[in-house]
Amino acid sequence: MPETATVQTAPAESARGHRKERLGKVLANKMAKTIVVQVERRFPHPKYKKVITTFAKLYAHDEKGDAKVGDLVLIQETRPLSKLKRWRLKQVVERSKEDMSRAPAAAAA
């Protein structure tokens, strides 16, 4: 009988399992390789059915320092990196409007 080797071509992320992702706005980036992201959660009140908005401040790891204050970012759940950090920056979805207005002024000077 010929032996056939099965090769798995699954990406590395599927091997890790499902990881939560959240979309939020960067509140602060003053720490080294760390950003603070505000995530909005909307849900109906269990009894009164009024839509309630709650906010969570999550600390995320930003290895390259890409995210700036006001940016809309996508963060992904990860293993604990420190006392507070359990999230990692996946991508910057949208740059801040303030950041865009400052860039041409800096280039012109």
C-alpha positions, -999 to 999 in steps of 0.1 A, spaced: 0 0 0 13 34 -9 17 58 21 1 92 16 10 121 38 -18 144 46 -7 181 46 -28 206 65 -29 240 48 -49 257 76 -38 292 85 -21 297 119 -51 317 133 -75 288 128 -51 265 147 -54 290 177 -91 288 177 -117 316 177 -106 349 191 -128 379 198 -124 410 178 -137 445 188 -139 478 169 -131 509 190 -116 544 192 -81 550 205 -82 572 237 -45 572 246 -12 561 232 12 576 257 25 542 270 52 523 253 37 498 228 3 501 245 -29 519 234 -62 524 253 -92 517 232 -128 526 240 -153 500 228 -190 506 226 -216 480 234 -253 485 228 -280 461 241 -316 463 251 -324 464 288 -337 430 299 -369 443 315 -376 477 299 -362 470 264 -346 505 262 -313 504 243 -284 509 266 -249 520 256 -220 510 277 -183 517 271 -153 496 280 -117 508 281 -94 480 269 -56 480 269 -41 467 236 -6 459 225 6 481 196 40 467 186 48 492 159 32 523 174 8 527 144 -23 539 162 -28 575 171 -54 591 194 -88 593 176 -81 564 152 -107 537 147 -90 504 153 -97 466 152 -83 447 182 -81 410 188 -82 390 220 -48 374 229 -31 358 258 -23 380 288 6 402 280 7 421 312 -15 429 342 -41 448 321 -33 439 284 -53 411 269 -58 426 234 -36 431 204 -39 457 176 -49 439 144 -53 469 121 -60 506 119 -94 508 102 -97 546 98 -73 574 106 -84 603 128 -97 634 111 -74 656 133 -44 636 122 -53 641 86 -56 679 90 -22 682 107 -3 661 80 -5 686 51 4 715 74 35 696 86 45 687 50 41 724 39 63 737 67 
